[in-house]
Amino acid sequence: MNVEQRLLRIRVWLWIVVVGLFLSGVTAFPLEIEVRWLLRVVDPLADHLPALVDWIERVHLGLVETGERYPFMRYGTDWLAFAHLVLAVAFWGPLRDPVRNVWVVQLGMIACFGIVPLALICGPLREIPWFWTVVDLSFAIGAFPPLWFAYRHIRAIEVLQARPADQAHPSAPEPHMSSGA
């Protein structure tokens, strides 16, 4: 696989992450409305998934009551949304020049690992049900693979670019990289 093919794959994987961060960000602004819609969707499942429906009802009530009594508390989720959008913008660097900005991809992978202790420690402290902690963990599970695949391709490009000119001939074998992603 040549550099151009690897760059294309890197950009595809990174766009998946950017879109995910963007969607996570913009959907953190209208939480009360979204949870109301979610409650309407899951309400018919109350007989089959009572814990889930009860949790979503509790979250909706908490959002409504807090918003009415303490609207400034919504500012916290505004900052959460803003942080997701800023992180999405940070990936413009690796999209433009992945080798030079590999550190952003590494930071993203570290952040994915950081989600695990945060969810496992803070979830129970904040009385988050286990099934919702699993939902939070899914963000790490969903974001890490595309970051890892992009990272592997970036490292392969570094190897290709580090070869002396006489070894970089098109007939020279490329370094072996596992995972065809």
N, C-alpha and C positions, 0 to 999 in steps of 0.2 A: 504494500500500500504506500503510495507516495504522499508527500507533504500536503498537496492540495486535497486529496481524499480525506486525510486525517483532519485537516482544518474544517472541512465540511461536517464531518462527524462530530467534532468538538462543538461546532456552532449549533448543531441540532440538539445535542445533549444540553448545552447551556441554555438554549431557548426554552427547553422544557422547564428548567429551573426558574428562569426569568418570568415566564408566564405563571408558574405556580406561586412565586413570591408576589407578583402583581395582583393575582386574584385573591390571595390571602390578605393582601393589604387593603384593597378596595372593599372587600366584604367585611372588614372589621369596623368600618364606619357605621353602617345601618344595622347594627346587631339586633336591636329590639324588633325591627320589622322582619328581619330574616328569621329570627327565632319564632316569631308569631306564625310566619309561613310554614316553617318546619313543624311546628306544633299541629297545624292544620293537616299536614301531610301524614304525620305519624299517629294522630288521634284515632283513626280507625283501627290501628294496631294495638290499642290499649289492652285488649283481652289476651293478645299473644306476647306482647313485649311491655308489660306494665312498668317495669323499672325504667326503661328508656323513656316512655311517655311521661312518667312521674318526674323524671329528671328534667326533661325539656320544659314541662310545665313550671317546675321550680325555677329554672333559669329564666324563663320568660317573666315570671312574677318578680324575680329579683331585679331584672333589667327595668321593668315598668316602675316598680316602687322606688328603686334607686334613682331612676331618671326623673321621676316626679319630685322626690324629696331632696335629692342631691345631684342636680344635673352636672355639676362640675366633675363628678366621678366618671362620666363618659369621656372626659378628656384623657383618661388613662388608655382607653381603647383607641382614641384618636392617635396617641403616640405609638401604640402597637401597630396601627395601620401605617403610619408614617415610617416606622422602622422597616417594615416589610418592603415598602416602596423604595426606600433608600438602598436596601440590600439588592433589590432588583436592578437599580441603577448601577450599583457597584459592579455588576456582571457585564456592563458594557465594555469595561477594560479587557477582560478575557475574550469577549466576543470579537474585539478589534485586533488584539495581539495576545493570544493565549500563552505563549511562552513567556513573554515579559511579565504578564499578569497572573501567572500560575498561583501566586500567593492568595488571590481571591478565591480560587477554586479550593485551595487547601483550607482557607478560613471557613468556607461553606461546609466542607467535610467535618471539620472540627466542631462547627455549630451543630451539625447533625448528631454527633456523639454527645454533645452537651445537652441536647433535648432529653436524652434518656434519664440521667440522674435528676434533671429538673422535674420531669413528669413523675418519676417514681418517688421523689422526696416531697415535692410541693403539692402534688395531687392529693395524697392522703391528708396532709396538713390543712389543705383548703376544702376538705370533705368532697373531693371530686370522686365520683364512683369509678370503680376499676374499669368498666367498659368504656368510659370516656377518656380515661388515661390511655387506653389502647388507641383511641382515635388520635390523641395528641402524639403518641409515639409513631403513628403512621406518617407524620410529616417527615420524621427522620428516615423512616424506611422508604418513603417515596422520593426524597431528595438525594439521598446518598448515592444510589446507583448511577444516575446520570452524571453526577459530579465525579464519581470514581472513573466512569468510562471516559469522560472528558480528560481527566487527569492522566490516565494511562496514554491517551493519544498525544497529549502535550509532552509527556516524558519521551515518547517515541520520536516526536519531532526534534526534541533536544538532542537525542542520540544521532539522528540523521544529520542535523546541522553541525554536530561536533566532528563528523568524519572529515579527514583530510580530503582535499579535492580529488585526488586520484582514486579514493575508495568510494566516492559519491557517484560513481558512474552508474547509469541506469541498469547495467547488467549486474552490478554488485548486489548480493543478497541483502535484504533488509533485516534489521534485528527482529528476533521473534518476540511477539507480544501476545500474551494469552488473552483470551476473550475476544471474540470477533466483533464486539460492540462498536 
